[in-house]
Amino acid sequence: MNSNTTGEMAHHSSRRPRRLGSLPLRGEDWGGGRTADRVRQLVLPAARAISDHSCRTLAFKGKRPACFALPVVMLLQLTIAVAAARAADPLAAARETMVAEEIEAAGVSDPRVLQSMRATPRHEFMPAAYRQYAYFDAALPIGERQTISPPYVVAYMTEQLRPQPTDRVLEIGTGSGYQAAVLSPLVKDVYTIEIVPALGKRAERTLKRLKYENVHVRIGDGYQGWAEHAPFDRIIVTCSPEKIPQPLVDQLAEGGQMIIPVGERYQQNLIRVTKRDGELVREPLQATLFVPMTGAAEETRETLPNPARPGIVNGTFDQLVGESRAPAGWHYLRAAEVVQDDPDAPDGPFLRFANSTPGLPSRALQGLAVDGRQASRLTLSARVRGESLGPGLDPSERAAIMITFYDARRAAIDTVVLGPWTGSFGWRDVSREIAVPLAAREANIRLGMHGGTGILGIDDVRLEAVAAKKPTP
């Protein structure tokens, strides 16, 4: 099962994708993506030789032989290294931009994690049709109704795992292999399990080709873990069960930590679990949305969504995740927080979005089940307030509420907009009746600025099925 937060439904952030145009994107063109090793092996020895020769020459001429006089040589060394790195991996700059704008700016700060994100060639783990979007922060299809997680989600979960160089890590949900590749340089060994044979075999081939030699892939039901190699110092689960599987608890070492999304099909929380004296200590991190853990986990799921009567969870934003100001039920937040003490708010808490840089994301998302065969029309409504709302880099980037429908293959089939809104205005009610595509099986509702600028308040978000009209006798 592949990881995928923001829903297995691929969506795009408000920042435009970094298209890679006609650049070759086959794995052999980049030689496996291990740029740092190639630079270290080929460039640095030559640069050191230049440096040593310069020192000897200065000493022979009676000058101070210390390499304090070698800033020019050092600059040459750096220039050669950078040029070699870019020649070997033309996408390194795209990864740098992605890490700076979508990951580091969003709060991930562990330098080891950031470096691994810069070094891991995400495009190598994606189908050719989607490689032009490789360094765009979005979940994208990888086949078998699965997706590769957005880079921010991978980085966030990796940081929260707190990986150490001596750790043995178990990953449940190999998917494309990207998460395992990011973990590889941070830990001793990664044991990763994928329940879908086609995905697991493809990921194993990719990881071997790229020489991630400490990653071990197994085809099987992740619910059962990998007992032969237990106990594990860390466990990372990139698909969502309703409850934590007991085999994973048993295979977590004493003092070990597990990062796992748990909950209902479309309402999950990412939590950190620490094993202390044989007991689990849980720490909620944030609301999230992952593909379900299939196999034994899905067979025992007790709470199922009702696609005939879709609705919004926590549309009044009065439920928070732990001690944070993040609303429960809403995931992938950017530049958004719950405001609880605004005297002008008519009904208490509301979700506030703020953005001053055109094109930057400011959003909150929620997934839900909806079957176009059972719910043909919906009413989407909310209460909104705007302050200096303006467009982003493109006139279409504006404050709004959007709902995107997906078919059974999780391909987007239609997007409907409530809004957009511009300028400044006080609290007001807005609504729209929506025709649900017959092929719809899921939907993703997105609140926020979508690249626009200004301050937007949203409260009392509702989605209700419209009763079918009875035929006139």
N, C-alpha and C positions, 0 to 999 in steps of 0.2 A: 504494500500500500504506500503510495507516495505522499509525502508531506504536501500540504497546501493550506496556508492560512489565507484569510480573506475569502474563504470558500473555495471549493474545488472549481467554482465558476470563475473562469479567467476574466479579470477586469483590469482596467488601466487607471493609473494615477492621473492627476490633472496635468502633470508635466508631460510634454509630448515624448513619444518614444525616441530613443537614440537609434535611428536606423543606420545600419552598417553598409547600406548601399550595395555596390557590386564587389565588395571585398570578398576574397575567397574565405569560406567558413568551414572547410573540411578539416578534420582533425590533423591529417598529415601535413597540411599547410603550416600549422603552427608547431609541429614537432612535439606535441604533448603538453605544451603550456608551462613547462618547468623552466621559465626564463631565468630565474635567479641562479639556478644551478649552472646553466650554460654560461652565463656571464661570469660567474665565479671561476668556472673551470677554464674558460678561454681568454677572458679579458684581464682579470686581475693579475695573474702571474706575469704577463707581459708588462703591465703597468708597474709592478714591483721591480721588475728588471730595469726598467727605465729609471725608477727612483734610485735603486742601488748604484747604477752606473753614474748618475748625476752626483751622488754623494762622493763617490771615489774620485770623480773628476775635480770636484771642488777641493778635496783634500790634497790632491796632487799639485794643485796650483797654489798651495799654501794658505788656502782660505779655510775658515771654520767648517769642518766636515759634517756638521749636524744637518739633518734634513729640514731644519727650520727654514732653509732658503728654498724650499721646494713647493710653495703654493702653486706655482705654474704647473709643475708636474702633477700635483694632486688634482688640479682642475682638469688637466688633460685626462687623467685616469677616470675621473667622474664623467667627463664628456664621452669618452670611449664607452664606458659602461652603459650610460643612458642610451647612447646611439645603438649599441648592440642589443640592448633590451628591447627597444622599440622596433628594430629590424626583425628580431626573432618573434616578437609578439605585438603586432600592430594594434591589438585591442586593449593593451595595457592602459592606455590613456582613457578609454571608455570605462574601464573598471575603476580607475582612480576617481573619475567624475561621479560614477554611481556611488562609490563608498562615501565620498565627501558630501554629496547633496542628498542622498536618500538614506544613508545609514548613520554616519557620524553626526550629521545635522539633526537626526531624529533621536539622538541620545545614546547610541552605542559608543562606548569609550574604551573598552579593553584593547590595548594596542596589539596584542597577539591576534585577537579575533579580527580586527581591522586589517592587519597585514595578510591574514589568510584569505579574507574576502577579496583583497586586491590581487592576490596571486592565483586564485582558483578560476579557471576558464569556464564560466557558466555556459557559454555557447556550445562547448563540447558535449554537454549533457542534454541538449535539446534537439528536437527534430529540425531538419533543414528549413522547413517552411517558417519556423518561428525564430531562427537564429538572429535575424535582423533586430529582434526585440530583446536580445539576451541581457543587455545591461540597462534595461528599463525595469523599474521596480513594480513588477506585476506577476501574478500567477499565470502560467501559460500551459497549454495542453502538451502532454508527452505521450498520449495514446492510452488505450485501455481505460478510458474515462477518468484518468488521473492527470495531475498537473505537477509542475515544478513550482515550489513555493517562491514567493517574492524574496529577493535578496535581503530586504530588511528583516523579514521574519526569520530567515535562516541565521542571520547575524545576531538577532535578539535572543533567539533560543540558545544559540551557542554560548553567548555571553552569560546567560542565566544558568547554564549548566556548570559554569566555573571549571572548565577543563584544566587538568594539570598534566605535565609531560609524562608522568608515570601511570596515568589512568588507563584502565581497560574499559572501553565504552561499548554498551549495547545500544544499537539503534533499531527501533521497530518502524518499518516502513521505508525501505530503500528508495523506492520510486526511481528517479533518474540517476541517483548516486551522488547528486550535488552536495547534499548535507554531509554525507560521509567523507567526501573529498575535502570539504572545509574543515572537518574535524581532524583529518589525517595528520597534518603537521603539528597539531596541538596536543596530541595524546600518544600513548604507546601503541595501542591497537584499537581498531574499530571493528566490531562484529555487527553486521547489519543483516536484517531479515526482510524479505519481500514475499508477499503471498501470491502475487501475480507472476507466473513463470516468465512470460515474455518480457516484462519490465525487469525482473531480477537478472535474467541472463544478459539483457542489453546493458544494464548498469555494470554488471561484472566485467563485460568486455571493455566497456569504456574506462573503468577504473584500472584495469590491467594495462590497457594501451597507454594510459597517462602515467603509469608506474606508481600508483598509490599502493605500495607493496604491503602496508600495514592494515589494509582494509580487507576484511574477509566477508564474503557474501554467501548467504544461504537462502534457498527457496523454501518457504514454509509459513505456517501461521504464527505471526508474531505474538499472539496471545499467550503461547506456550513458552516464549523466550528461547534461550539457547543454553540449556542446563549444563551441557558438557563443558562449557567455558566459564561458567559462573564460579564465584561471585564477581559482579561487575562494580567498579567504583562509581560509574555514572551510567544512567539509562536515559535515552532521549527517545520519545515516542512522537512520531510525526503523522499520526492518524488518531482519531478520537473514539475511545470506548465510552460507554455510559458510566462505567466504574473502573477503577484500577484493577487490572488482572492480577489475581493472587500469585501466579507463577513469577511475574515480574517483581513483586514484593519479595518473594522468597529468594530470588536471584540477585537482589540488590545487597551489596556488602554493608556491613555495619558502618555507619558514618557516611555511607554513600548517598548520592542525590539523584533524583529522577525529575525530569521535566516532561510533563504530559498534559495534553488537553482532555478534559473529561466533561461529560454532561450530555444533554439531549442532542438530537441530530443537528439542530441549527442554533442551539444555545449552549456554548461551551465556555469554560474558563481554563486558561493555562495556569497550571500550578507547579510549584516546586515542592517535592516530597523528600524529606530527609529521614533516614532510618537511624533512630537513636534507641539503644537498649531493646532492639527488636520491634519498636513501635514506630509508626509513621507520623511525622510532624509535617503538616500541610501549610503552605504559604501561597495564597492567591497572588497571581502576577497581573493578568489582564484578561478581558474577554477576548475570545478568538473564534475562529471557524475553520475546522479541518475536515478532510474527507473522513468518513467513518472507518473505524477498524472493522474489517470484515472477518469472516470465519466465525470462530466461537463467540467472539465479542458481540457481533451483530445478531447472532442467533438468540442470544439471551437478553437483547435490548428490551426494556419494559415500556418505555415511553416513546411513542411514535408520533410524528407530526400529522396534522390533518390537512391535506392539500385542498380539500373542498372548502375550508374556512380559514384561509390565511389571515394572519394578524401580526401586529408589531408588538414586540416585547419591550417593556420599559420605555415606552414612548414619552413618558413624563419625566424621565431621567432622575427619579428620586431614589433609585437603587444604585449603589456604587460598588466598585470592586475593592474589597478590603478597606484600607485607609486612604486610598487614592481619591482623586477627583475625576476618575474615569467612570463612565456609566456602565453598569452591568448590561450585557446583551448587545453592546455595540463594540465592534472591533476595528482594528487597523486605524486608530485615531491619529490624526495629524493636526497640530495647531488647534486643538479643541479641548474644552474642559467644561465640567458642570459648574454653574454659578448658583449658589444657594442663598446669597444674602443681598440680592438686588431689590431695593424697595419698589422699583417700577415694574417688576415682574408680576403679572396678575395672578399667577398660580404657583408661586414658589420656584423650585429649581428649574433651570432650563440649560440647554447645551449652547455654548458660545463658541463661535468660530472667528478667528482673527488672522488676517494675512495682509502684509504691506508690500510683498514682493510679487509682482505679476508672474503667474506660472507655477508658483510653489503650491504644494498640496495642503489643503485644510479640509478634513473630511471625517466622517464616521460611517461605518457600513454595518448592515445586518442582512443575513441570509434567511430565506424562508421557503417552505414548500408550497407550491400552488399548481393545481392541475387544471389546465384550460378546458378539459372536458367536463369538469365538475364546477368550476367557478369561472363563468364567462365574463363577468364584469366586476370591477372593484372600485371603491371610492377611496382615494388617497387624500388625507387632509392633515393640516398642521396649523400652528400659530407661529408667526414669524415677526421679527423686528430687524430693520436694517440701519446701518450707519455708514455713509459714504461708500456704498457698494459700487464697484466698478469692474470693468473687464480685466482679463489677464493678458497674456501675450497674444491671444486671439480673441476676437469679439465673442466667440462661442463660449469662452471660459468665464462663467458668471455664477453667482450664488443661486442655488436651486436645490430641489429634491428630485432625484432621478431613481427610476426603478427599471431594471433590466431583466428581461425574461430569458430563460434558458430551456433548451429542449432536453430530451432524455440522454443525449450525448454530452450535455453540458456545453453546448454551443449557443452563443448569444443569438437571439432571433428578433428582439425588439427592445427599444429603450423609450420610455415615456418620461417627460419632464413636467414637474410642477414648478412653475416659475418661467424664466429666471426673474430675479429682482435686482433693481438698480436704485441708486440714490439713498436717501435717508427717510425713514418712516417709523412710526410707532407700531406697537403690537397690533396685528390684524390676523384674521382667520383666512386661510386659503384652502381650496379643495379642487379636486378634479375627478371625474369619472373616467375609468380606464377600461378599455377592451382588452381582455386577456387572450393572447394567441392560443389557438386550439392546441398547438404542440407544446405549450409551456408545461414544465414539470417543476421548475425551481425559479426563484427570483432573488435579486440582490438589490436592496434599497440603499442609496447613497445620499447622505446629507452633507452640505458644506458649500465651500467656495468654488471648488472645481477649477482652481487656478486663478479665480478672480480675487479682487482686493476689497478691503473694508472689514466690517464687523457684522456678523450675522448671528441673531439669536433664534433658536428653534425650540418649540415646546409642543406637547400634546400631539405627537405624530400618531396617526391612526391609519390603518388599512382594513377595510371591511368589505365583505362580499355583498354585492347588490342582489337582492332577491329577484328571482326570475319573474317576469310579468306573466300572469295567468292569461291564457288565450281568451279573447272575447267570444262569448257563446253566440 
